[in-house]
């Protein structure tokens, strides 16, 4: 019970404590009332707090199935936003809510692999679904970080997003849209 009624840890952001005890006994679990995040916290920070809540439970939630059917299309829309955009054009400049428009969400957030070692000038601080800007729907994927020096040689950061199990036949068409802010020295690429 995410509200903590009779549960170890008291629920909420400590719900992981109950799950740890359950899984130590090799039992299964179901979450009751995950609406706690919205109902008991600052609603203006819902997306941030929702991501925090699930990231605390992530190691206890097994990803059994990845996305397995093509076409696979996502704009990271959660079915809500502070504005609505279609193909990069704002069509509604105010908050909206329609869960039927929700797109596939990342299997993982903040799962980054830095390939240049500890002294890399490139640091990714967060990979999150953002309500700040959107190309299609009300959300986008925000990858935030900084470049703290000169980039030399092979300095790469991979942000793992989806668990997929596609049967691929060729030709395969892949397209993506991104907006870069800040350093023009960074390159962006999609790795399958």
N, C-alpha and C positions, 0 to 999 in steps of 0.2 A: 504494500500500500504506500504509494508515494506521499500521501498525507501523513504517514508515520504512525497510524493508529495501531499500536501494539507491535510495532516492528523495530528490530534492532537498528540503531543509528538515528531513529526518529524521522525517517523519510526525507523528502526534499532532496537537496544536493548530497545528503548522506545516504541515499537509497542504496548506494554501492555496498555499504556495510552489510545490509541484509542479504544482498546477492552473494557476497563473498561467503557468508555462513552457509547459504543454501548450496552453493556449488562445491564447497569443501565436503559436503555430505553426498556429492554426486547426484543431486536432485535437480529437477527442472523448475523453472519459475515463470510466472507471468506478472507483468506490471499492472497494478490497478490504479486508476486515476492519474495518468500522466498529465492531465490538465492542470495539475498543481503549479506548474511553471507559469502559466498564464494567470491563474486565479489568485496567486499569492505573491506576485512580484511586480516590479515596475513594468507596466505594459509597454512603455516606450522602448524598453530594452528586451522585449520578448525574444526576438531572433537570436540575439547574443546569449541570453540566458537559456534558451532552448538548446542551442548548440553546446553550451557548457554542461547542461544536465545530461545530454546523451553522450558527450565525450567522456564524462566520468563513469558511465556505464559501459562504454564501448568494449572494453576488454572482456566483459562478461556476456556480450551479445555476439553470438557466432554468426558470421555471414555465410549462410549455407548456400545461397543461390545468388549468382550475379545476373545482371541483365543478359538475356539470352536470345533476343529476337531483333532482327533488323527490319525496318529502319529504326535506328536508335537516335532519337532527337531530344535534346534538352536545352532549355534556356535557363535552367536552375530556378524556374519560377515555383514558388511555394503556394501559389493560389491566393496571394495577398500582396499588398505593397502600398507604398505611399504615393505611387503614381503608376500609370499603366502605359506601356509603350508597345507598339507593333512595328517591327522592322526598323527600329531605331527612331521612330517618330512618336512623341508623346501624344496620346489620344485622350488621356484622362489625368489632369494635374492634381488629383486628390486621392486620398486613401480608398482602397477597395478590397473586397474579399469575395472570392469565388473558388472554392476548392476544386471544382471540376476543371480548372485551368492549370492545376499543379502538374509539373513536369517531373521526370525522374530526378531524384536527389543523389548527391554523391554518397558512395558507400563509406568513404572516409573523408574527414576534414582534418586539416593540420597534420597530414601524414607526408612529411617532406624528407627527401634524401639529398644530402649535400655531398657532391662528389669531389670537392676540391679540398677537403680536410678542414681542420679547425681554423686555419689562417685565411680562409676564403674571404675576399672582400664583399661577397654577396651573401646576404642573410635574408631568409624568408621568415617573417614573424608570424604570419597567419594566412590561412586559406579558409575562407568562410563564404557562406552565401550572404550577400549584401542586399539591403533594400535601397541603398543610395542611388544607384543607377541601374537601368535595365535596357536591353536592346529589344527584348520581346517578353512581355509579361511584366511582373513587378519586381523581379530580382535578377541578380547577376552573381557570378563567382568573382570574389575579390581575393587577389593574391597580393599581399602587402609585404614589403621588405625594404632593404636599402643596400646601396653600394657604398662601402666605406673606404675604397681605395682603388688602385689601378687593377683592372682585370687582366691577368696574364695567363696565357695557356688555356688549359681545359678546365673551366670553372662552370659546373653545371649544378642546377638544383631541379630535382624532379618532384612534382606534387602529385601524389597518387590520388585518384579521385574515385574510380569506379571498378567494381569487380564485374567482369563481363565474361560471358561464355557464348560467343557468337560462332555460328558456322559461316565462314566468309567465302564468298565466291567472287571472282574477279570479272570485270572491273568493279572496284569499290570506290564510291564517291564519298569523300570526306570534306566537310567545310566547317569553318569556325570563324567567329567574329570576336575581335578583342580590341580593347582600348588601352593604350599605354600612357601612363602619367609619370613624369620624372625623367629618369635617365634614358637617353636614346642609345646608350652603349649596350643595353640588354637586348637579347634576342628572345623571341618566343617561338616555341615549336610544340606540336602535338606529337606525342610518342605513343605508339600502340603496343 
